[in-house]
Amino acid sequence: MKVPFLDLRVANRNLKKRLLTRVNKVLTSGKILEGNEQKIFEKKFAKEVKAKYAVGVSSGSSALFLALKAVGIGPGDEVITTPFTWIITVNAISSAGAKPVFVDIDENLNIDPEKIISAITKKTKAIVPMHVGGKLCNMNKIFKIAKNYKLKIIEDAAQAFCSSYQNKRAGTYSDASAFSFNPMKILHTYGEAGAVITNNKKIYNVLLQMRHAGITRKKGSININNCNYISLNHKIDTIQASMLIENIKRINKIRKKRDEISNHYNKKLKKLIKIQKLRSNEVHGRYLYIGRFKKRNSLKKFLNSKKIETKVFYSPLACDAPVYKKKFYKVPKSRKYLKEFLALPMHEKMNLTQVNFVIKNIKKFYEKKHFKRSFL
């Protein structure tokens, strides 16, 4: 049996028909950019995450970069973030002209609020938490720290569209936050797209200009170079926005299926894996099913031999990437957990037979005498 990590094909005939109908409508209208679907999606997205404003952009990378710039992050600023993330989180900070400062993670693989205070200096301007796999950071603590030290928060919520704690959604703890909708995400389109949300009207107006070369243009005006901010083209196209409108209708069904798979893994593998722990009244965004395994490399190799695809993310740590390795950061948990980290297949197209096949083979691996103790 083959178990792919993800299946990005559109196999459902009814869904494919609806998506193609939307594409045809956009092509017929000729509004490939800045079509009505863009505005509809932005309103739906803002309503879904309970934010005042949403700005659709061309990718999650653009979303985080623009969020940083719109909040006022620039040269000379220091921004505290996690080393346990995809490199874009850090590259966005550097591209804004700021210096990333790395602090260690907690047992949930998210930035540890207890480590943030000691990293704050006179140059610190903001904190960028990233919700690993869809597990919400401890945003209540981070919010208090930011308030006490007068720092901005820009959430990297690329993996956390469905995440919430006490009914407060990921992204709404911040001055501005960034989401990604690439095909791997739980809310996805069929190319690249992203969005920035904010409750601040001034930031919103800056974002509207910065996503389109930093310009303002009044209807009917011949002036196309009224540039107020140095920026590039970060616009979302109408086709991607239209597909997101279709897929946001399905999000509860998708998350429910991912929850079922994750809960099944949790139950059957509880003695073999260290998982992210949820608080009472917390919803996991279910971008990834991730955990910590003993003998991770050997396990991954074994599962691969059984045609079970798994992934190791965030290697090397962002702070150890060649471009950032000018300073050695003491992040012992990040280094330890990276060696144990493994993401298992978990998506709405998986069936129970595949899930049980994964579980069966993980158990088989640890039944070998050499690996028997695992996390028991």
N, C-alpha and C positions, 0 to 999 in steps of 0.2 A: 504494500500500500504506500502511496506517495502522499505526504502531507506538506503542502507548501506553506510558507510563513504567511503569505497573503495571496489573494486571488483578485486581481484587478479587472478581470473580464466582466463585461456587462452581459450576463447570461439570461437574465429575466427578460422575457420578450415584451411584457407590458411596460417595464421600466425603459427598455431600449426604445420602444415606440414613443413614449412620452418625451424622452430626451431628444430624439431626432425631430419630433414635432417642434420642440422649443428651438432647436438649431435652425430649422427651416424658417420659423417665424422671424428670427433675428436676421437671417440672410435675406429674406424677402423685404424686411423693413429697411435694410441698408444701414441701420444704426449699430454698426459693429462696435463702436465705442460710445460711451455715455448714453446708452439707450435707456428706455424707461425701466427695463428689468434691473438695471443697476440700482436705481433709487428704491424699487420695490424690495430687492434683497436687503439693502442697507437698513430699511425700516423693519423688516422682519427679523433680521439678525439682532438689531439693537433691542427689540421687544423681547426676543427669546432670552437674551442674557441679562435683561433688565438694566440696560444702559441708556443714557439719553441720546447718544450719537454713535453712529458707526460709519466708517469710511472704507469702502472696498478698495483694495490695491492689488498689485500684480503678483504678490507672493507673500508668504509669511516672513521672509527675510526683509522685504521692503517694509512690511508692517512694523517690525521691531525697530528698524533704522529710523523710520519716520516718527514713530512714537517717541523715541529718544530725542530726536531733533526738535519736535514740536513742544516737548516739555522744557527744552532749553539746555540740553546736555551738549557740551562742546569742549574745545581745547582747554586743557588745564584742569578739567574735572576728573575726579576719580569715581568709579562706579563699582560697587560691591556686587559680586555675582558668584555663581557656583562653577567649579571646574568639571562637574559631572553633568555635562550637557553637550549637545551638538555644537560644533565650532561657530555656527552662525550667531548664537547668542552673544558670543564674545566678539566676533568680527563686527557685529552691528555697533557695539560699544566703541570699538576702535575706529570704525568708519565715521562715527559721529565726532571723532577727534578726542575722545576721552580715554582714560587709562582704566582697563579692567583690573580689579583687585579680587583675588580668589579667597574664599573661606570654605571650610570643610562642610561636609554633609551630615545628616542624621541617619538613623537606621532605616528611614523610609526613602533614602537616596536623594532627598531634597536638601536645599541649603539649610544649615542649622542656625536658627535665630540666635542661639547662645554664643555663636562665634562671630556674629556681625559687629557687635559693639566694639570689640577690641581692634577691629579693622578700620574703624572710622577715624578719619583725620580731618584737618581743616579744609582739605581739598575735596572731601567726599561730598558728592552732590546727589547721588541716587543709589537705590538698590534694585537689582534686576533678579527676582526669583524666577526659576523655571520649574513648572509642575511636571516632574518626571513621570512619563507614562500615563499621565492623567491623574496622578495622586496629588491632591492640593497641598501646597506648602502650608506651614503654620502661619497663615496670613494675619491672624489676630495679633500675634507677637511681633511680626515684622511691621505691621501697621503702627503699633505702639512705639517701636524703636524709631521708625521714620518720623513720626509726629514729635517725639521728644528731641530728636536731633535736627529737625526741620529738613528732612531729606525727601526727595521725590521717590515714588515707586513706579516702576514700569514693569508690569508682569509679562514674562514670556509665556503666554498661554497657548502656544502653538499646539500642544498635546492635550489641552484641557477644556475643550468646548463644552462637554457635558458635566464637568466637575463642579461641585458645590459643597458648601458647609453651612449648615443651619439655613438652608434655602438661599444663601448668598453665592452667586455664581463666580467662578474663576474670571478674573479680569476686572471685576468691579471693586477691588480693593485699591486700585491704582489711580494715579493721575492720568495714565493712558496705558493700554495694554494691547498686545499683538496676538493675532490668531493666524493659523495656517490652514489652508484647505487643499493641499496637494492630495493626490489620489490615495496616499497611505492613511490619511486622517479619517476619523470617525464621521465627521461632516466634511465631504470632499467634493471636488469637482474633477474634471478630466484633463487637467493640465496644471498650471500654477495659478494660485490666487491666495489672497489673504485679506485681513481686515484689521483696522485699529478701532477700539472703542474708547470713549471718554465721556465723562459727565460735565466737562468744562467747555463752555462754548468758545472761549478764546482759543483753546488748544484745537478744538474742532475746526475752526476757521483757518488756522495755520495748516492743519492736515489737508484740507481741501485744496489749498494752494500748492503745498509741497508735493502732493501726488502728481501734479501736472506742471512740472518744471518751475514751481515756485511763483506762478503767475496768477493774476486775476484778469478776467476778460469779460467785459460787459457785452450782453447780446447786441449785435448790430455794430459793435465797434470794430474799426480796422486795426486797432492796436493789439498786437499779439505778444509784444515783449514787455508788458507791464510786470516785470519780475521783482518780487519783494523778498524772495528767499532763494539762495543758491540750492537748486535741487535738480533732479533728473525726472524722467518719465516713469511713474509708478502706477499708472492707471490699470484698473481691472477692465477686462473686455466684456462686452455685453453677453457673449455666449457663455462664458464661465459663470457670470452672475445669474443667468437664466437657469443653468444646470444646478446651481446651489439652491435656488428657489424650489426646484423639484426635490432635491435630496433632503432639504431640511424637513420636508413633510414626513420622511421615513425615519427620522433620527431616533425616535423613541423605540421603534421596532428593532433598529440596529443595535442600540445600546442594551436592550433587553436580552437579545441573543448573546451579545458579548458578556453580559453579566452572568448568564447561565453557564457559559463555558468557563469563565473565570472561577465561579463558585464551585464548579465540578472539579477543576484543578485543585482548588484550595482544600476541598474535602478529601480527595484521594491522595494528595501529595503532602499533606500537612506535616508529616514527620521527616520529609526529605528536602524541604525548601523553606527559606525565610522569605516571607512576603511583606508587601507594604501593608501596614495596619491602618484600618479606617476608624475614625472616631464615630461616636454616636451621631446620627443625623448628617453623615457625610456621604456624598455620592462620588464614586471614582469615575473618571472620564473614559476609562477603558480604551485608551489609544494602544497601549501595549499590556500584555501579561508578562510581568517581569518578576524575577526572584533571584535569590542568591543560593547557589549550589556548591557543595564541596566537590572537588575534582572536576571543576567546570569544563576545562579543556578536553579532558577525556570523555566526559558526558556528551559534549557537543559532537565530538568525533564519532562516538558510538551512535548517537541519534542520526547523524548524517549517513552512516552506513545502513540505517534502516529507512532511508529516504524521508526523514523528518527534518524539515528545514528550521533552524533556529538562528538567532541573531545575537551578536555582541555589539552593543552601542557604546559610544563615547570613549573609544580607545584610539590613541592615548587620551588621557585627561586633557581638557582644553588648555590648562596651564602648562602642560608638557608638550604641546604642539610646537614644532620648531620655531614658529614666529613669535611665540610667547615665552620661550624657555630661557629668558634672560635672568630670571630669578627663580630660585627653587622655593616653592610654597609648601609649607608643612600642612598637608591635608591627609593624614594617615587613614582616616575612614574611607575617603574617596579612593585611595590607592588599594586598600584591602578589598573593598567591595567590588571594585572594577574586576578583580581577579575571580570573583564569584558570580558576577552578574550574567544572566542569560534570559533572553526573551523567547518564550514559546509561541507556537502558532495560536492565534486567537482572533478570529474574524467571523462575521455573520454568515459566511458561506460554508463554514465548517459544519460537518455533521457529527453526531455523537460517536459514531464508529471511529472517525478520525481522532476525536478527542481521547477516547479510550485507548486507542492504539498508541498515542503519545504517552499516556499514563502508564500503560503496560510496559513500554520499553524503558521508561525512566526507572520504574521499579525493578525491572530485570537487570539494569545496569548496577543498581545499588545492592542487589542480592548477591553479587559476586563478593566473595569473602574479603577481598582487599578494600572494598569501598563500603562495607556494611554499616559503619557507624554514622556516616553522613551527618545530618543535623539532629539525630536522635538525642 
